[in-house]
Amino acid sequence: MPEASRGAPNPNMRYTAAEDWQVFVYPRVRSGHDDFFALSTDLDASSYWPATGAQTSWGDARLKECAMRQRPKARGGT
């Protein structure tokens, strides 16, 4: 875990799969919300990523777009 940030929270994501939670918390390295690209890439490579991948849900498809850098910028949680 990175040290607690001051001001805005460190980039983070919680992903559920069956009965498990995978929690990512990264230090702030890139500008804006672009650290989310690294979080998405690591999720995509993890054992928690579903076998059906981006077809699992709308949200999984958006995460895959970020993992593949198919978006010019990552956006906030909204």
PDB file of N, CA, C and O in Angstrom:
ATOM      1  N   MET A   1       0.849  -1.183   0.000  1.00  0.00           N
ATOM      2  CA  MET A   1       0.000   0.000   0.000  1.00  0.00           C
ATOM      3  C   MET A   1       0.889   1.240   0.000  1.00  0.00           C
ATOM      4  O   MET A   1       1.843   1.317   0.774  1.00  0.00           O
ATOM      5  N   PRO A   2       0.588   2.197  -0.850  1.00  0.00           N
ATOM      6  CA  PRO A   2       1.328   3.451  -0.799  1.00  0.00           C
ATOM      7  C   PRO A   2       0.943   4.232   0.458  1.00  0.00           C
ATOM      8  O   PRO A   2      -0.104   3.990   1.058  1.00  0.00           O
ATOM      9  N   GLU A   3       1.793   5.155   0.838  1.00  0.00           N
ATOM     10  CA  GLU A   3       1.464   6.008   1.977  1.00  0.00           C
ATOM     11  C   GLU A   3       0.201   6.798   1.668  1.00  0.00           C
ATOM     12  O   GLU A   3      -0.114   7.060   0.508  1.00  0.00           O
ATOM     13  N   ALA A   4      -0.514   7.172   2.718  1.00  0.00           N
ATOM     14  CA  ALA A   4      -1.746   7.942   2.549  1.00  0.00           C
ATOM     15  C   ALA A   4      -1.446   9.238   1.806  1.00  0.00           C
ATOM     16  O   ALA A   4      -0.433   9.893   2.051  1.00  0.00           O
ATOM     17  N   SER A   5      -2.330   9.585   0.912  1.00  0.00           N
ATOM     18  CA  SER A   5      -2.144  10.819   0.142  1.00  0.00           C
ATOM     19  C   SER A   5      -2.733  11.996   0.908  1.00  0.00           C
ATOM     20  O   SER A   5      -3.574  11.835   1.792  1.00  0.00           O
ATOM     21  N   ARG A   6      -2.281  13.145   0.552  1.00  0.00           N
ATOM     22  CA  ARG A   6      -2.855  14.368   1.108  1.00  0.00           C
ATOM     23  C   ARG A   6      -3.773  14.961   0.051  1.00  0.00           C
ATOM     24  O   ARG A   6      -3.411  15.022  -1.125  1.00  0.00           O
ATOM     25  N   GLY A   7      -4.924  15.387   0.450  1.00  0.00           N
ATOM     26  CA  GLY A   7      -5.885  15.930  -0.516  1.00  0.00           C
ATOM     27  C   GLY A   7      -6.662  14.805  -1.159  1.00  0.00           C
ATOM     28  O   GLY A   7      -7.307  14.015  -0.470  1.00  0.00           O
ATOM     29  N   ALA A   8      -6.604  14.728  -2.474  1.00  0.00           N
ATOM     30  CA  ALA A   8      -7.340  13.699  -3.211  1.00  0.00           C
ATOM     31  C   ALA A   8      -6.793  12.318  -2.866  1.00  0.00           C
ATOM     32  O   ALA A   8      -5.591  12.173  -2.645  1.00  0.00           O
ATOM     33  N   PRO A   9      -7.649  11.305  -2.816  1.00  0.00           N
ATOM     34  CA  PRO A   9      -7.170   9.961  -2.485  1.00  0.00           C
ATOM     35  C   PRO A   9      -6.280   9.387  -3.578  1.00  0.00           C
ATOM     36  O   PRO A   9      -6.340   9.813  -4.731  1.00  0.00           O
ATOM     37  N   ASN A  10      -5.454   8.414  -3.201  1.00  0.00           N
ATOM     38  CA  ASN A  10      -4.644   7.711  -4.192  1.00  0.00           C
ATOM     39  C   ASN A  10      -5.572   7.002  -5.174  1.00  0.00           C
ATOM     40  O   ASN A  10      -6.687   6.630  -4.809  1.00  0.00           O
ATOM     41  N   PRO A  11      -5.123   6.812  -6.419  1.00  0.00           N
ATOM     42  CA  PRO A  11      -5.932   6.074  -7.384  1.00  0.00           C
ATOM     43  C   PRO A  11      -6.255   4.684  -6.817  1.00  0.00           C
ATOM     44  O   PRO A  11      -5.372   3.986  -6.318  1.00  0.00           O
ATOM     45  N   ASN A  12      -7.513   4.302  -6.901  1.00  0.00           N
ATOM     46  CA  ASN A  12      -7.899   3.013  -6.333  1.00  0.00           C
ATOM     47  C   ASN A  12      -9.078   2.434  -7.093  1.00  0.00           C
ATOM     48  O   ASN A  12      -9.838   3.146  -7.749  1.00  0.00           O
ATOM     49  N   MET A  13      -9.205   1.112  -6.982  1.00  0.00           N
ATOM     50  CA  MET A  13     -10.305   0.419  -7.633  1.00  0.00           C
ATOM     51  C   MET A  13     -10.616  -0.826  -6.812  1.00  0.00           C
ATOM     52  O   MET A  13      -9.710  -1.478  -6.292  1.00  0.00           O
ATOM     53  N   ARG A  14     -11.878  -1.146  -6.700  1.00  0.00           N
ATOM     54  CA  ARG A  14     -12.333  -2.380  -6.074  1.00  0.00           C
ATOM     55  C   ARG A  14     -13.109  -3.170  -7.122  1.00  0.00           C
ATOM     56  O   ARG A  14     -14.013  -2.651  -7.776  1.00  0.00           O
ATOM     57  N   TYR A  15     -12.736  -4.425  -7.260  1.00  0.00           N
ATOM     58  CA  TYR A  15     -13.364  -5.274  -8.283  1.00  0.00           C
ATOM     59  C   TYR A  15     -13.837  -6.555  -7.613  1.00  0.00           C
ATOM     60  O   TYR A  15     -13.074  -7.197  -6.891  1.00  0.00           O
ATOM     61  N   THR A  16     -15.074  -6.927  -7.844  1.00  0.00           N
ATOM     62  CA  THR A  16     -15.606  -8.150  -7.250  1.00  0.00           C
ATOM     63  C   THR A  16     -15.694  -9.249  -8.292  1.00  0.00           C
ATOM     64  O   THR A  16     -16.024  -9.014  -9.455  1.00  0.00           O
ATOM     65  N   ALA A  17     -15.388 -10.458  -7.836  1.00  0.00           N
ATOM     66  CA  ALA A  17     -15.494 -11.637  -8.688  1.00  0.00           C
ATOM     67  C   ALA A  17     -15.953 -12.785  -7.796  1.00  0.00           C
ATOM     68  O   ALA A  17     -15.239 -13.198  -6.882  1.00  0.00           O
ATOM     69  N   ALA A  18     -17.130 -13.287  -8.067  1.00  0.00           N
ATOM     70  CA  ALA A  18     -17.730 -14.352  -7.246  1.00  0.00           C
ATOM     71  C   ALA A  18     -17.769 -13.898  -5.790  1.00  0.00           C
ATOM     72  O   ALA A  18     -18.476 -12.946  -5.460  1.00  0.00           O
ATOM     73  N   GLU A  19     -17.032 -14.557  -4.932  1.00  0.00           N
ATOM     74  CA  GLU A  19     -17.042 -14.222  -3.506  1.00  0.00           C
ATOM     75  C   GLU A  19     -15.835 -13.391  -3.092  1.00  0.00           C
ATOM     76  O   GLU A  19     -15.659 -13.120  -1.904  1.00  0.00           O
ATOM     77  N   ASP A  20     -15.012 -12.986  -4.032  1.00  0.00           N
ATOM     78  CA  ASP A  20     -13.753 -12.301  -3.735  1.00  0.00           C
ATOM     79  C   ASP A  20     -13.782 -10.835  -4.148  1.00  0.00           C
ATOM     80  O   ASP A  20     -14.497 -10.438  -5.069  1.00  0.00           O
ATOM     81  N   TRP A  21     -12.990 -10.051  -3.442  1.00  0.00           N
ATOM     82  CA  TRP A  21     -12.745  -8.656  -3.786  1.00  0.00           C
ATOM     83  C   TRP A  21     -11.270  -8.522  -4.118  1.00  0.00           C
ATOM     84  O   TRP A  21     -10.419  -9.094  -3.438  1.00  0.00           O
ATOM     85  N   GLN A  22     -10.975  -7.776  -5.149  1.00  0.00           N
ATOM     86  CA  GLN A  22      -9.598  -7.412  -5.431  1.00  0.00           C
ATOM     87  C   GLN A  22      -9.542  -5.900  -5.298  1.00  0.00           C
ATOM     88  O   GLN A  22     -10.324  -5.186  -5.925  1.00  0.00           O
ATOM     89  N   VAL A  23      -8.623  -5.417  -4.488  1.00  0.00           N
ATOM     90  CA  VAL A  23      -8.507  -3.985  -4.226  1.00  0.00           C
ATOM     91  C   VAL A  23      -7.148  -3.508  -4.729  1.00  0.00           C
ATOM     92  O   VAL A  23      -6.109  -4.049  -4.349  1.00  0.00           O
ATOM     93  N   PHE A  24      -7.169  -2.500  -5.579  1.00  0.00           N
ATOM     94  CA  PHE A  24      -5.943  -1.882  -6.089  1.00  0.00           C
ATOM     95  C   PHE A  24      -5.837  -0.484  -5.504  1.00  0.00           C
ATOM     96  O   PHE A  24      -6.800   0.281  -5.562  1.00  0.00           O
ATOM     97  N   VAL A  25      -4.700  -0.141  -4.947  1.00  0.00           N
ATOM     98  CA  VAL A  25      -4.419   1.221  -4.506  1.00  0.00           C
ATOM     99  C   VAL A  25      -3.013   1.533  -4.995  1.00  0.00           C
ATOM    100  O   VAL A  25      -2.055   0.857  -4.622  1.00  0.00           O
ATOM    101  N   TYR A  26      -2.894   2.551  -5.824  1.00  0.00           N
ATOM    102  CA  TYR A  26      -1.617   2.892  -6.439  1.00  0.00           C
ATOM    103  C   TYR A  26      -1.194   4.292  -6.019  1.00  0.00           C
ATOM    104  O   TYR A  26      -2.034   5.130  -5.692  1.00  0.00           O
ATOM    105  N   PRO A  27       0.113   4.541  -6.027  1.00  0.00           N
ATOM    106  CA  PRO A  27       0.557   5.913  -5.780  1.00  0.00           C
ATOM    107  C   PRO A  27       0.208   6.788  -6.978  1.00  0.00           C
ATOM    108  O   PRO A  27       0.123   6.298  -8.104  1.00  0.00           O
ATOM    109  N   ARG A  28       0.010   8.046  -6.745  1.00  0.00           N
ATOM    110  CA  ARG A  28      -0.290   8.981  -7.831  1.00  0.00           C
ATOM    111  C   ARG A  28       1.002   9.277  -8.587  1.00  0.00           C
ATOM    112  O   ARG A  28       1.944   9.836  -8.027  1.00  0.00           O
ATOM    113  N   VAL A  29       1.037   8.895  -9.876  1.00  0.00           N
ATOM    114  CA  VAL A  29       2.223   9.073 -10.713  1.00  0.00           C
ATOM    115  C   VAL A  29       1.916   9.962 -11.914  1.00  0.00           C
ATOM    116  O   VAL A  29       2.671  10.881 -12.234  1.00  0.00           O
ATOM    117  N   ARG A  30       0.791   9.672 -12.573  1.00  0.00           N
ATOM    118  CA  ARG A  30       0.433  10.392 -13.799  1.00  0.00           C
ATOM    119  C   ARG A  30      -0.533  11.525 -13.492  1.00  0.00           C
ATOM    120  O   ARG A  30      -1.115  11.593 -12.409  1.00  0.00           O
ATOM    121  N   SER A  31      -0.689  12.397 -14.451  1.00  0.00           N
ATOM    122  CA  SER A  31      -1.595  13.529 -14.251  1.00  0.00           C
ATOM    123  C   SER A  31      -3.043  13.087 -14.414  1.00  0.00           C
ATOM    124  O   SER A  31      -3.337  12.059 -15.024  1.00  0.00           O
ATOM    125  N   GLY A  32      -3.931  13.888 -13.853  1.00  0.00           N
ATOM    126  CA  GLY A  32      -5.361  13.608 -13.961  1.00  0.00           C
ATOM    127  C   GLY A  32      -5.694  12.269 -13.340  1.00  0.00           C
ATOM    128  O   GLY A  32      -5.255  11.963 -12.231  1.00  0.00           O
ATOM    129  N   HIS A  33      -6.471  11.472 -14.055  1.00  0.00           N
ATOM    130  CA  HIS A  33      -6.876  10.145 -13.584  1.00  0.00           C
ATOM    131  C   HIS A  33      -6.166   9.043 -14.367  1.00  0.00           C
ATOM    132  O   HIS A  33      -6.614   7.896 -14.351  1.00  0.00           O
ATOM    133  N   ASP A  34      -5.067   9.368 -15.050  1.00  0.00           N
ATOM    134  CA  ASP A  34      -4.432   8.405 -15.944  1.00  0.00           C
ATOM    135  C   ASP A  34      -3.765   7.232 -15.241  1.00  0.00           C
ATOM    136  O   ASP A  34      -3.393   6.266 -15.908  1.00  0.00           O
ATOM    137  N   ASP A  35      -3.597   7.274 -13.920  1.00  0.00           N
ATOM    138  CA  ASP A  35      -3.106   6.092 -13.206  1.00  0.00           C
ATOM    139  C   ASP A  35      -4.114   4.951 -13.307  1.00  0.00           C
ATOM    140  O   ASP A  35      -3.765   3.791 -13.090  1.00  0.00           O
ATOM    141  N   PHE A  36      -5.351   5.274 -13.634  1.00  0.00           N
ATOM    142  CA  PHE A  36      -6.374   4.244 -13.793  1.00  0.00           C
ATOM    143  C   PHE A  36      -6.035   3.293 -14.937  1.00  0.00           C
ATOM    144  O   PHE A  36      -6.473   2.143 -14.924  1.00  0.00           O
ATOM    145  N   PHE A  37      -5.257   3.751 -15.936  1.00  0.00           N
ATOM    146  CA  PHE A  37      -4.828   2.856 -17.013  1.00  0.00           C
ATOM    147  C   PHE A  37      -4.002   1.703 -16.437  1.00  0.00           C
ATOM    148  O   PHE A  37      -4.199   0.553 -16.832  1.00  0.00           O
ATOM    149  N   ALA A  38      -3.089   1.988 -15.517  1.00  0.00           N
ATOM    150  CA  ALA A  38      -2.260   0.943 -14.904  1.00  0.00           C
ATOM    151  C   ALA A  38      -3.113   0.007 -14.053  1.00  0.00           C
ATOM    152  O   ALA A  38      -2.913  -1.208 -14.086  1.00  0.00           O
ATOM    153  N   LEU A  39      -4.041   0.542 -13.305  1.00  0.00           N
ATOM    154  CA  LEU A  39      -4.921  -0.299 -12.500  1.00  0.00           C
ATOM    155  C   LEU A  39      -5.716  -1.247 -13.391  1.00  0.00           C
ATOM    156  O   LEU A  39      -5.839  -2.433 -13.083  1.00  0.00           O
ATOM    157  N   SER A  40      -6.249  -0.736 -14.483  1.00  0.00           N
ATOM    158  CA  SER A  40      -7.054  -1.549 -15.406  1.00  0.00           C
ATOM    159  C   SER A  40      -6.210  -2.633 -16.062  1.00  0.00           C
ATOM    160  O   SER A  40      -6.677  -3.759 -16.231  1.00  0.00           O
ATOM    161  N   THR A  41      -4.982  -2.312 -16.431  1.00  0.00           N
ATOM    162  CA  THR A  41      -4.085  -3.290 -17.044  1.00  0.00           C
ATOM    163  C   THR A  41      -3.786  -4.429 -16.076  1.00  0.00           C
ATOM    164  O   THR A  41      -3.791  -5.597 -16.465  1.00  0.00           O
ATOM    165  N   ASP A  42      -3.524  -4.088 -14.815  1.00  0.00           N
ATOM    166  CA  ASP A  42      -3.245  -5.124 -13.823  1.00  0.00           C
ATOM    167  C   ASP A  42      -4.469  -5.980 -13.537  1.00  0.00           C
ATOM    168  O   ASP A  42      -4.342  -7.187 -13.335  1.00  0.00           O
ATOM    169  N   LEU A  43      -5.644  -5.379 -13.517  1.00  0.00           N
ATOM    170  CA  LEU A  43      -6.875  -6.154 -13.335  1.00  0.00           C
ATOM    171  C   LEU A  43      -7.051  -7.122 -14.494  1.00  0.00           C
ATOM    172  O   LEU A  43      -7.361  -8.295 -14.285  1.00  0.00           O
ATOM    173  N   ASP A  44      -6.858  -6.639 -15.713  1.00  0.00           N
ATOM    174  CA  ASP A  44      -7.014  -7.464 -16.907  1.00  0.00           C
ATOM    175  C   ASP A  44      -6.061  -8.669 -16.883  1.00  0.00           C
ATOM    176  O   ASP A  44      -6.404  -9.733 -17.398  1.00  0.00           O
ATOM    177  N   ALA A  45      -4.896  -8.512 -16.302  1.00  0.00           N
ATOM    178  CA  ALA A  45      -3.903  -9.589 -16.239  1.00  0.00           C
ATOM    179  C   ALA A  45      -4.082 -10.491 -15.017  1.00  0.00           C
ATOM    180  O   ALA A  45      -3.384 -11.497 -14.893  1.00  0.00           O
ATOM    181  N   SER A  46      -4.988 -10.154 -14.130  1.00  0.00           N
ATOM    182  CA  SER A  46      -5.139 -10.905 -12.882  1.00  0.00           C
ATOM    183  C   SER A  46      -6.039 -12.131 -13.043  1.00  0.00           C
ATOM    184  O   SER A  46      -6.769 -12.268 -14.025  1.00  0.00           O
ATOM    185  N   SER A  47      -5.964 -12.998 -12.065  1.00  0.00           N
ATOM    186  CA  SER A  47      -6.812 -14.190 -12.065  1.00  0.00           C
ATOM    187  C   SER A  47      -8.273 -13.851 -11.779  1.00  0.00           C
ATOM    188  O   SER A  47      -9.147 -14.699 -11.958  1.00  0.00           O
ATOM    189  N   TYR A  48      -8.549 -12.626 -11.336  1.00  0.00           N
ATOM    190  CA  TYR A  48      -9.921 -12.208 -11.044  1.00  0.00           C
ATOM    191  C   TYR A  48     -10.677 -11.749 -12.288  1.00  0.00           C
ATOM    192  O   TYR A  48     -11.906 -11.678 -12.278  1.00  0.00           O
ATOM    193  N   TRP A  49      -9.945 -11.439 -13.360  1.00  0.00           N
ATOM    194  CA  TRP A  49     -10.601 -11.001 -14.590  1.00  0.00           C
ATOM    195  C   TRP A  49     -11.416 -12.160 -15.137  1.00  0.00           C
ATOM    196  O   TRP A  49     -10.880 -13.260 -15.270  1.00  0.00           O
ATOM    197  N   PRO A  50     -12.695 -11.959 -15.461  1.00  0.00           N
ATOM    198  CA  PRO A  50     -13.548 -13.070 -15.882  1.00  0.00           C
ATOM    199  C   PRO A  50     -13.133 -13.665 -17.227  1.00  0.00           C
ATOM    200  O   PRO A  50     -12.588 -12.978 -18.091  1.00  0.00           O
ATOM    201  N   ALA A  51     -13.404 -14.948 -17.377  1.00  0.00           N
ATOM    202  CA  ALA A  51     -13.076 -15.648 -18.632  1.00  0.00           C
ATOM    203  C   ALA A  51     -13.797 -15.022 -19.817  1.00  0.00           C
ATOM    204  O   ALA A  51     -13.286 -15.044 -20.937  1.00  0.00           O
ATOM    205  N   THR A  52     -14.980 -14.465 -19.580  1.00  0.00           N
ATOM    206  CA  THR A  52     -15.736 -13.827 -20.662  1.00  0.00           C
ATOM    207  C   THR A  52     -15.246 -12.410 -20.944  1.00  0.00           C
ATOM    208  O   THR A  52     -15.722 -11.766 -21.879  1.00  0.00           O
ATOM    209  N   GLY A  53     -14.305 -11.921 -20.149  1.00  0.00           N
ATOM    210  CA  GLY A  53     -13.652 -10.640 -20.390  1.00  0.00           C
ATOM    211  C   GLY A  53     -14.603  -9.471 -20.539  1.00  0.00           C
ATOM    212  O   GLY A  53     -15.526  -9.296 -19.743  1.00  0.00           O
ATOM    213  N   ALA A  54     -14.368  -8.678 -21.564  1.00  0.00           N
ATOM    214  CA  ALA A  54     -15.130  -7.455 -21.783  1.00  0.00           C
ATOM    215  C   ALA A  54     -16.602  -7.715 -22.077  1.00  0.00           C
ATOM    216  O   ALA A  54     -17.423  -6.809 -21.934  1.00  0.00           O
ATOM    217  N   GLN A  55     -16.952  -8.930 -22.484  1.00  0.00           N
ATOM    218  CA  GLN A  55     -18.348  -9.244 -22.751  1.00  0.00           C
ATOM    219  C   GLN A  55     -19.155  -9.468 -21.471  1.00  0.00           C
ATOM    220  O   GLN A  55     -20.378  -9.590 -21.529  1.00  0.00           O
ATOM    221  N   THR A  56     -18.492  -9.523 -20.329  1.00  0.00           N
ATOM    222  CA  THR A  56     -19.178  -9.798 -19.068  1.00  0.00           C
ATOM    223  C   THR A  56     -20.198  -8.720 -18.741  1.00  0.00           C
ATOM    224  O   THR A  56     -21.323  -9.027 -18.345  1.00  0.00           O
ATOM    225  N   SER A  57     -19.815  -7.460 -18.904  1.00  0.00           N
ATOM    226  CA  SER A  57     -20.724  -6.361 -18.583  1.00  0.00           C
ATOM    227  C   SER A  57     -20.246  -5.088 -19.262  1.00  0.00           C
ATOM    228  O   SER A  57     -19.140  -5.027 -19.800  1.00  0.00           O
ATOM    229  N   TRP A  58     -21.096  -4.080 -19.225  1.00  0.00           N
ATOM    230  CA  TRP A  58     -20.727  -2.764 -19.766  1.00  0.00           C
ATOM    231  C   TRP A  58     -19.489  -2.238 -19.048  1.00  0.00           C
ATOM    232  O   TRP A  58     -18.572  -1.723 -19.689  1.00  0.00           O
ATOM    233  N   GLY A  59     -19.459  -2.362 -17.728  1.00  0.00           N
ATOM    234  CA  GLY A  59     -18.326  -1.871 -16.945  1.00  0.00           C
ATOM    235  C   GLY A  59     -17.036  -2.597 -17.273  1.00  0.00           C
ATOM    236  O   GLY A  59     -15.977  -1.973 -17.352  1.00  0.00           O
ATOM    237  N   ASP A  60     -17.108  -3.920 -17.468  1.00  0.00           N
ATOM    238  CA  ASP A  60     -15.913  -4.675 -17.840  1.00  0.00           C
ATOM    239  C   ASP A  60     -15.399  -4.239 -19.211  1.00  0.00           C
ATOM    240  O   ASP A  60     -14.189  -4.201 -19.435  1.00  0.00           O
ATOM    241  N   ALA A  61     -16.298  -3.915 -20.115  1.00  0.00           N
ATOM    242  CA  ALA A  61     -15.880  -3.423 -21.432  1.00  0.00           C
ATOM    243  C   ALA A  61     -15.139  -2.095 -21.308  1.00  0.00           C
ATOM    244  O   ALA A  61     -14.149  -1.875 -22.006  1.00  0.00           O
ATOM    245  N   ARG A  62     -15.607  -1.203 -20.425  1.00  0.00           N
ATOM    246  CA  ARG A  62     -14.919   0.079 -20.230  1.00  0.00           C
ATOM    247  C   ARG A  62     -13.544  -0.132 -19.580  1.00  0.00           C
ATOM    248  O   ARG A  62     -12.583   0.552 -19.929  1.00  0.00           O
ATOM    249  N   LEU A  63     -13.451  -1.080 -18.633  1.00  0.00           N
ATOM    250  CA  LEU A  63     -12.163  -1.386 -18.010  1.00  0.00           C
ATOM    251  C   LEU A  63     -11.179  -1.936 -19.035  1.00  0.00           C
ATOM    252  O   LEU A  63      -9.998  -1.590 -19.014  1.00  0.00           O
ATOM    253  N   LYS A  64     -11.661  -2.788 -19.926  1.00  0.00           N
ATOM    254  CA  LYS A  64     -10.802  -3.341 -20.978  1.00  0.00           C
ATOM    255  C   LYS A  64     -10.316  -2.232 -21.905  1.00  0.00           C
ATOM    256  O   LYS A  64      -9.159  -2.253 -22.325  1.00  0.00           O
ATOM    257  N   GLU A  65     -11.175  -1.260 -22.235  1.00  0.00           N
ATOM    258  CA  GLU A  65     -10.750  -0.113 -23.047  1.00  0.00           C
ATOM    259  C   GLU A  65      -9.593   0.616 -22.382  1.00  0.00           C
ATOM    260  O   GLU A  65      -8.630   1.002 -23.045  1.00  0.00           O
ATOM    261  N   CYS A  66      -9.688   0.803 -21.077  1.00  0.00           N
ATOM    262  CA  CYS A  66      -8.604   1.472 -20.353  1.00  0.00           C
ATOM    263  C   CYS A  66      -7.342   0.607 -20.351  1.00  0.00           C
ATOM    264  O   CYS A  66      -6.239   1.117 -20.549  1.00  0.00           O
ATOM    265  N   ALA A  67      -7.502  -0.697 -20.127  1.00  0.00           N
ATOM    266  CA  ALA A  67      -6.347  -1.590 -20.112  1.00  0.00           C
ATOM    267  C   ALA A  67      -5.620  -1.593 -21.454  1.00  0.00           C
ATOM    268  O   ALA A  67      -4.397  -1.716 -21.502  1.00  0.00           O
ATOM    269  N   MET A  68      -6.375  -1.459 -22.538  1.00  0.00           N
ATOM    270  CA  MET A  68      -5.795  -1.466 -23.887  1.00  0.00           C
ATOM    271  C   MET A  68      -5.422  -0.063 -24.370  1.00  0.00           C
ATOM    272  O   MET A  68      -4.977   0.110 -25.505  1.00  0.00           O
ATOM    273  N   ARG A  69      -5.603   0.933 -23.506  1.00  0.00           N
ATOM    274  CA  ARG A  69      -5.333   2.343 -23.832  1.00  0.00           C
ATOM    275  C   ARG A  69      -6.097   2.790 -25.079  1.00  0.00           C
ATOM    276  O   ARG A  69      -5.556   3.487 -25.937  1.00  0.00           O
ATOM    277  N   GLN A  70      -7.363   2.379 -25.163  1.00  0.00           N
ATOM    278  CA  GLN A  70      -8.209   2.754 -26.292  1.00  0.00           C
ATOM    279  C   GLN A  70      -8.961   4.047 -26.014  1.00  0.00           C
ATOM    280  O   GLN A  70      -9.833   4.444 -26.787  1.00  0.00           O
ATOM    281  N   ARG A  71      -8.625   4.695 -24.922  1.00  0.00           N
ATOM    282  CA  ARG A  71      -9.217   5.991 -24.573  1.00  0.00           C
ATOM    283  C   ARG A  71      -8.069   6.992 -24.492  1.00  0.00           C
ATOM    284  O   ARG A  71      -6.982   6.641 -24.032  1.00  0.00           O
ATOM    285  N   PRO A  72      -8.284   8.208 -24.922  1.00  0.00           N
ATOM    286  CA  PRO A  72      -7.202   9.204 -24.829  1.00  0.00           C
ATOM    287  C   PRO A  72      -6.890   9.614 -23.389  1.00  0.00           C
ATOM    288  O   PRO A  72      -5.741   9.920 -23.070  1.00  0.00           O
ATOM    289  N   LYS A  73      -7.899   9.622 -22.520  1.00  0.00           N
ATOM    290  CA  LYS A  73      -7.714   9.993 -21.124  1.00  0.00           C
ATOM    291  C   LYS A  73      -8.606   9.099 -20.274  1.00  0.00           C
ATOM    292  O   LYS A  73      -9.693   8.699 -20.692  1.00  0.00           O
ATOM    293  N   ALA A  74      -8.130   8.800 -19.090  1.00  0.00           N
ATOM    294  CA  ALA A  74      -8.993   8.118 -18.130  1.00  0.00           C
ATOM    295  C   ALA A  74      -9.823   9.196 -17.452  1.00  0.00           C
ATOM    296  O   ALA A  74      -9.383  10.340 -17.332  1.00  0.00           O
ATOM    297  N   ARG A  75     -11.005   8.843 -17.015  1.00  0.00           N
ATOM    298  CA  ARG A  75     -11.860   9.817 -16.355  1.00  0.00           C
ATOM    299  C   ARG A  75     -12.074   9.402 -14.916  1.00  0.00           C
ATOM    300  O   ARG A  75     -11.680   8.305 -14.518  1.00  0.00           O
ATOM    301  N   GLY A  76     -12.682  10.250 -14.149  1.00  0.00           N
ATOM    302  CA  GLY A  76     -12.959   9.962 -12.748  1.00  0.00           C
ATOM    303  C   GLY A  76     -13.999   8.867 -12.585  1.00  0.00           C
ATOM    304  O   GLY A  76     -14.491   8.306 -13.564  1.00  0.00           O
ATOM    305  N   GLY A  77     -14.324   8.574 -11.344  1.00  0.00           N
ATOM    306  CA  GLY A  77     -15.247   7.500 -11.026  1.00  0.00           C
ATOM    307  C   GLY A  77     -16.646   7.702 -11.583  1.00  0.00           C
ATOM    308  O   GLY A  77     -17.393   6.730 -11.695  1.00  0.00           O
ATOM    309  N   THR A  78     -17.026   8.898 -11.930  1.00  0.00           N
ATOM    310  CA  THR A  78     -18.358   9.118 -12.481  1.00  0.00           C
ATOM    311  C   THR A  78     -18.404   8.673 -13.920  1.00  0.00           C
ATOM    312  O   THR A  78     -19.447   8.777 -14.566  1.00  0.00           O
TER     313      THR A  78
END
